[in-house]
Structure formats: C-alpha cells, structure tokens
Amino acid sequence: MRLLLSALFLLLGIAVSGQTYEVGLFAGGTNNIGDVGRMNYIAPSGPAFGVLGKWNRSKRYAWRAHALYGKFTADDTRSSIRSRQQRGLEMENRVMEFSAGLEFNFVEYNLHKLGPAFTPYLYTGLTYFRYDFNYFDAGQLIETNQREGDFAIPMTVGAKYRLNQFLILGAEIGARYTLTDNLDASNPEGTNFEQQADIVENFNSNDWYVFSGLTLTFTFGRKPCMDCFE
C-alpha cells in the first residue's frame, strides 16, 4: 500500500505543470494463464487495484505509467483439461507491477473540447513485476517467503469515456507475457529448490497474468496550444 501511495504522490508531483495530465485509480481482478489451473484468458480469481497517470501528448496518444497490485489463485480441479483435473494442483500468488509505455487512441480524443468523448485504445510498453517464489513438493505448494522480480510485455485493450470536464471512466483488459515460467510455482528451474521440487512437465510457453477492471481518472493542466493537438 505504501508503494501505491508513493507512486500516486509522484504522479501528482509531476502533473503540476505542462499540458494535460490524468491521475487516477484502477480496480478490478487478476488471473494467471499457465501450467496450473484454468486456461481462460479473462477469469479473475482475486482482487486488483492500483494508481495510474497519463500525459496526453496529442489526440491520438498519451504517455502512461502505472503501479498495480493483484492476487490470484489457480486450481486444477476447475480446469476444463482432464489431465489437470486428475493432477489436482492448487496454488496462489500475488504480483506487484510497475509499467510505463504508450497508450494509442483509435479515434481522435480531445480533452479540451466540450461535450462527451469516447475512444477505444491500446496500451503497451515495458513492465517490471515482483511475485512470490514458490514450488510444489509431493503435490503440495511450498511457500518459501521469497520474492522474485522479472520483466513482462503488457498488451492491453480498453475503452474510455469522458463523464465531464474533469472525470474519465475507462474499462480495460491487459495480458502480460512474462519472462518466467514459475509464476504458478510449476518450474523453479535454476534455483536451489529445483532438486526437491515437482517440475510440471508442460512447458508450452512462459506464464501470463491478466489485469481486468475499471479506471477512473481526474484530468487537469493548462490547455495546450492549438498545434499540440493537431
């Protein structure tokens, strides 16, 4: 929580000058896509929340940064794959991510024009996240009380609607392709625990996790010159 508050204060500090900025909150859910549990792309199994900020550089794009926290669970018995149902593994994890990148609007989106404004958008960039490092031993999840860090590539699609001159409501779904295969405790390769761990033999790809939810941002800043939004 202190990290989220620090990130919000940092975003507020940055936004005291310049063109048009947004700061706000994210609330929703988190799920994983990996070698344990269901394979559904959108199936939140735990809560997620965070803060975000945007610098709207034109009608078409904005620079964005955010800090999000989420928890998720994975249960083989809820999978549609029969082999996973028979295996019966169950785990939980939590992720804390920091991301920065570019948000691209499908249509021109002018925050300084009176009246409603709506656009779908895409977001991508670079994400660094921290997660709990665990592993399975004899079918039981072993919690090591260790945290690991790695990078991920975010791929987010969403839509946003301006409620009034200052508030913008959005909804988005963002998948993160990670550079680890142990987010679900299935493959602690190259670690001190590898010899005693149960390695889940299903290495189709690295793990994914997904944040899906709503954003509410407050926009402010002086109106830029006309050429800046052309």
C-alpha positions in Angstrom: 0.0 0.0 0.0 2.8 2.4 0.8 4.3 1.8 -2.6 1.0 2.6 -4.3 0.6 5.8 -2.3 4.2 6.8 -3.1 3.5 6.3 -6.8 0.3 8.4 -6.6 2.2 11.3 -4.9 4.9 11.1 -7.5 2.4 11.3 -10.3 0.7 14.3 -8.7 4.0 16.0 -8.3 4.9 15.5 -12.0 1.5 16.9 -13.0 1.8 20.4 -11.6 3.0 21.9 -14.9 2.8 21.1 -18.6 -0.1 20.3 -20.9 -3.0 17.9 -20.0 -2.5 15.2 -17.4 -4.6 12.5 -15.8 -4.2 10.8 -12.4 -6.5 8.2 -11.1 -7.3 4.7 -9.8 -7.7 1.2 -11.1 -9.9 -1.5 -9.5 -10.7 -5.0 -10.8 -9.3 -8.5 -10.7 -6.4 -10.7 -11.6 -5.9 -14.2 -13.1 -3.0 -16.2 -14.4 -2.6 -18.3 -17.6 0.0 -21.0 -17.1 0.6 -24.7 -16.3 -1.7 -24.9 -13.3 -5.4 -24.2 -13.2 -7.7 -22.9 -15.9 -6.6 -21.6 -19.3 -9.3 -18.8 -19.6 -7.9 -15.5 -20.7 -10.4 -13.5 -18.6 -11.3 -15.2 -15.4 -10.3 -13.1 -12.4 -9.6 -15.2 -9.3 -8.5 -12.4 -7.0 -8.7 -8.6 -6.5 -6.5 -6.0 -8.1 -6.1 -2.3 -7.5 -3.6 0.5 -8.3 -2.8 4.0 -9.4 -2.1 5.4 -12.9 -1.1 8.6 -14.6 -1.1 9.8 -18.2 0.4 12.7 -20.1 -1.8 13.3 -23.1 0.6 14.5 -25.8 -1.9 14.6 -28.7 -5.4 13.5 -29.6 -4.0 10.1 -30.7 -1.6 9.1 -28.0 -0.6 9.5 -24.3 2.4 8.5 -22.3 1.3 6.4 -19.4 2.7 4.9 -16.2 1.0 2.8 -13.5 1.6 0.7 -10.4 -0.8 -2.2 -9.9 -1.1 -4.9 -7.3 -3.1 -8.2 -7.6 -3.7 -11.6 -6.1 -4.8 -14.7 -7.9 -5.3 -18.4 -7.4 -5.1 -21.4 -9.7 -6.9 -24.7 -9.1 -6.5 -27.7 -11.4 -10.0 -29.1 -10.4 -11.6 -26.1 -12.1 -9.8 -26.6 -15.4 -11.6 -28.0 -18.4 -8.5 -30.1 -19.2 -9.0 -33.7 -17.9 -5.3 -34.3 -17.1 -5.2 -31.2 -14.9 -8.3 -32.2 -13.1 -6.7 -35.6 -12.3 -3.5 -33.9 -11.2 -5.3 -31.6 -8.7 -2.6 -29.0 -8.0 -3.7 -25.7 -6.4 -1.7 -22.5 -5.8 -1.9 -18.8 -5.1 0.4 -15.9 -5.8 0.5 -12.1 -5.8 2.1 -9.6 -8.2 3.2 -6.0 -7.9 3.9 -4.4 -11.2 5.3 -1.1 -12.4 4.8 -0.2 -16.0 5.5 2.6 -18.5 4.6 3.0 -22.1 2.4 4.4 -24.8 -1.4 4.5 -25.0 -2.8 4.8 -28.5 -6.4 6.1 -29.2 -8.3 4.6 -32.1 -10.1 7.9 -32.8 -9.1 11.5 -32.0 -9.7 12.2 -28.3 -9.6 15.9 -27.4 -9.9 16.5 -23.6 -10.2 20.3 -24.2 -13.3 20.1 -26.4 -16.7 20.5 -24.6 -19.1 17.5 -24.7 -18.6 13.8 -24.4 -15.6 12.0 -25.8 -15.2 8.2 -26.3 -12.5 6.1 -27.8 -11.1 2.5 -27.7 -7.4 2.3 -27.0 -4.4 0.1 -26.9 -1.5 0.2 -24.4 1.9 -1.4 -24.5 5.3 -0.7 -23.0 7.6 -2.4 -20.5 6.6 -3.9 -17.2 8.7 -4.9 -14.2 6.9 -7.1 -11.6 7.6 -8.8 -8.3 6.0 -12.1 -7.3 6.1 -14.8 -4.7 8.6 -17.6 -5.5 7.0 -20.9 -4.6 7.2 -24.5 -5.7 5.4 -27.9 -5.5 6.7 -30.8 -3.5 4.7 -34.1 -3.5 1.7 -32.1 -4.8 1.8 -29.6 -2.0 2.5 -25.9 -2.5 5.7 -24.9 -0.6 5.9 -21.2 0.3 9.5 -20.0 0.5 8.7 -16.5 1.7 11.0 -15.2 -1.1 10.1 -12.7 -3.7 11.5 -12.7 -7.3 11.4 -10.0 -10.0 11.2 -10.2 -13.7 10.0 -8.3 -16.8 6.8 -8.6 -18.8 5.4 -7.2 -22.0 1.9 -5.7 -21.5 -0.8 -6.0 -24.2 -3.9 -4.0 -23.1 -7.1 -3.1 -24.9 -9.7 -0.8 -23.4 -12.2 2.0 -23.9 -12.6 5.3 -22.1 -15.5 7.8 -21.8 -15.3 11.4 -20.6 -18.0 11.8 -17.9 -17.5 15.6 -17.6 -14.7 18.2 -18.0 -12.6 16.5 -15.2 -13.5 12.8 -14.9 -12.8 10.0 -17.3 -14.2 6.4 -16.9 -12.4 3.5 -18.5 -12.5 -0.2 -18.8 -9.6 -2.4 -19.9 -8.2 -5.9 -20.1 -4.5 -6.3 -20.1 -2.5 -9.5 -20.6 1.2 -9.6 -19.6 3.6 -12.1 -21.2 6.2 -12.7 -18.6 9.8 -13.9 -18.8 9.3 -16.6 -16.2 7.7 -20.0 -16.2 7.4 -20.1 -12.4 4.6 -17.6 -11.7 2.4 -20.6 -10.9 5.1 -22.5 -9.0 5.4 -25.1 -11.7 9.0 -24.7 -12.8 11.6 -23.4 -10.3 14.4 -24.1 -12.8 17.9 -22.9 -12.0 17.2 -22.4 -8.3 18.3 -24.0 -5.0 14.9 -25.7 -4.8 15.0 -27.4 -8.2 16.2 -30.7 -6.8 13.3 -31.1 -4.4 10.6 -29.5 -6.4 7.9 -31.2 -8.6 8.5 -29.8 -12.1 5.3 -29.7 -14.0 6.1 -31.1 -17.5 4.1 -28.7 -19.6 6.4 -26.1 -21.0 4.3 -24.7 -23.8 5.4 -21.1 -23.0 6.2 -18.8 -20.2 3.4 -17.7 -17.8 0.9 -14.9 -18.4 -1.1 -12.9 -16.0 -4.1 -10.6 -16.7 -5.4 -7.5 -15.1 -9.0 -6.6 -16.0 -11.1 -3.8 -14.4 -12.2 -0.1 -14.4 -10.2 3.1 -14.3 -11.4 6.5 -13.0 -9.0 9.4 -13.7 -9.1 13.1 -13.0 -7.7 15.4 -15.7 -6.2 18.8 -15.3 -3.5 21.1 -16.7 -3.5 24.1 -18.9 -4.9 23.9 -22.3 -2.1 23.5 -24.8 -1.5 25.5 -28.0 -3.7 24.5 -30.9 -0.9 22.9 -32.8 -0.2 20.5 -30.0 -3.4 18.6 -30.6 -3.4 18.7 -34.4 
